[in-house]
Amino acid sequence: MDESEATTLKRARLAAGMSQSEVRAKLREARKRHGKMPPKDGSLKRMYTEWEQGRVSPVDWKDELCEVFQLPPAALGFVEVAAPPSIELPSTLDVVRIDAELVEMLDGQTNHYRLMDRRVGSAIIPQTVAHVEHMQGILRAALPGKHFGEAAVALAEAAALAGWQSLDAGDVKQAWNLHDVARTAARQGDDPAALAHVTAQQAYALLDAGRASEAVELVQYAHNPEAAKRVPPRLRAWLAAAEAEFLAAAGQGDRARHLLDMAADVLPEGDVDPELPYLMLNQTHLARWRGHCLARLGADEAVDDLTAALDGDQALSSKRAESSLRVDLALALRKRGDVAGSKEHAHRALELAGRTGSARQRARMTRLLAD
């Protein structure tokens, strides 16, 4: 099992830098403090191995595991998601008639998982993927109608969310495939904004696979001049910043800086737009993004942009966002020669990545700390 396939429990142990035997010893001590008799060493060893391999759930040891890793239950996979209202399809029918109420329920479910993702990270992926599969089934059984396109766009948004979560968890293949679902659905819904967004976001799978030039090609396909005329200003800013990131990864610094300036010029006030429920982008986020690009380019001013973004309220609303920001700041400080400051942010980023199950950020930090 490689790290991208590791269970939440194993990722927490690796992030804590402990061996299995060290964890078992701490678990035995915690069990005694809770007034319970721990099992024999051999039995606990077998139990713990099964927990990390995902064959058995350690529900009875939840309190002890949270104490040992100093993490909340959700960060170790002990999460009970309050299910949104279920959508039942009559078993006697082979077709579904989509109406405005059904689309609203589907969008509500997606937003539910979007909010849960910000709280518990990768622990929510199975539920989000199941939601996508459910929506695919509805569209396959749907009759044509004026609300079909709206349902298809709702599927595109849900699949893109699940794809981004999978990418953060280190599953590049699943991320790519879910974004393929999103692109197909966006075309069915004839929504230029949704199609441009999910196509550009899919390019991140190429970037994480080490194929920066192909990532640039795909994002430029999404962010072409004709498409830019058909999308809202906030999304135009997002597309410009995304293309800048891929260009920075490919070492094309001048073009990347130009696009970052363009993004700042077209970004409207506020955080979100009603027609773009899947997109949150404001000046603080863009400052963080600019710092990320400049850090990739090795630019000294990246430290100033990233420090300013770290002080922004919205930057800290998500542990995943803070982890990513601190990764970039650690990289920028290392390039400046501030090794101590770099390691401080790196260790904090690694801790946050462990809590959210972000294999993506943890891999970046592990490489940085090893240097």
Beta strands, then each sheet from edge to edge (+ up, - down):
end
